[in-house]
Amino acid sequence: MTKAAELRDHNDEQLDLLLKETQQHLFRLRLQSETERLEAPSEIIKARREVARIKTILRLREIERERSAVAAAATTS
């Protein structure tokens, strides 16, 4: 599991790739929990939290870009 500070060091493309990988891992864990005995049920919770962390960081960056675009538009007007 990666920490939020480590995730912030990645660029958006790396975070998108990591998000897809984590979502695929979560899917496999869910499938495994339904079809056979899952060794560590807490892995599903960890994967869900990881997805949430990545999405939060991506959204914060998107909001920051929007704010800076609005600020730039306001200064040029």
BELJOBEL-V295624 format. One record per residue. SS is DSSP state (@ for helix, = for strand, . for the rest). PHI is phi in whole degrees, 0 to 359 (999 if undefined). D_CENTER is the distance of its C-alpha to the mean C-alpha in Angstrom with 1 decimal. Layout:
SS & PHI & D_CENTER
SS & PHI & D_CENTER
This chain:
. & 999 & 11.9
. & 261 & 10.6
. & 273 & 11.2
@ & 300 & 9.6
@ & 297 & 12.5
@ & 292 & 12.0
@ & 292 & 8.5
@ & 294 & 10.4
. & 287 & 12.9
. & 278 & 11.1
. & 274 & 11.9
@ & 298 & 10.1
@ & 296 & 11.4
@ & 295 & 10.3
@ & 294 & 6.6
@ & 299 & 7.4
@ & 296 & 9.4
@ & 297 & 7.2
@ & 297 & 4.9
@ & 298 & 8.6
@ & 297 & 10.0
@ & 292 & 8.1
@ & 295 & 9.0
@ & 294 & 12.3
@ & 297 & 12.8
@ & 297 & 12.3
@ & 299 & 14.7
@ & 297 & 17.1
@ & 295 & 17.1
@ & 295 & 17.9
@ & 298 & 20.6
@ & 296 & 22.0
@ & 291 & 22.3
@ & 276 & 24.3
@ & 267 & 26.4
. & 213 & 27.2
. & 284 & 26.8
. & 275 & 23.5
. & 294 & 24.2
. & 229 & 21.6
. & 301 & 20.4
@ & 292 & 18.2
@ & 297 & 15.9
@ & 295 & 14.7
@ & 296 & 13.9
@ & 298 & 12.1
@ & 293 & 9.9
@ & 298 & 9.2
@ & 294 & 8.5
@ & 298 & 6.1
@ & 300 & 4.1
@ & 297 & 5.3
@ & 299 & 4.8
@ & 296 & 1.8
@ & 297 & 3.6
@ & 296 & 6.4
@ & 296 & 6.7
@ & 298 & 6.9
@ & 293 & 9.2
@ & 299 & 11.1
@ & 293 & 11.9
@ & 297 & 13.0
@ & 298 & 15.2
@ & 297 & 16.6
@ & 296 & 17.6
@ & 296 & 19.2
@ & 297 & 21.1
@ & 291 & 22.3
@ & 291 & 23.5
@ & 293 & 25.3
@ & 295 & 26.8
@ & 293 & 28.0
@ & 292 & 29.5
@ & 290 & 31.2
@ & 283 & 32.8
@ & 278 & 34.1
. & 280 & 35.7
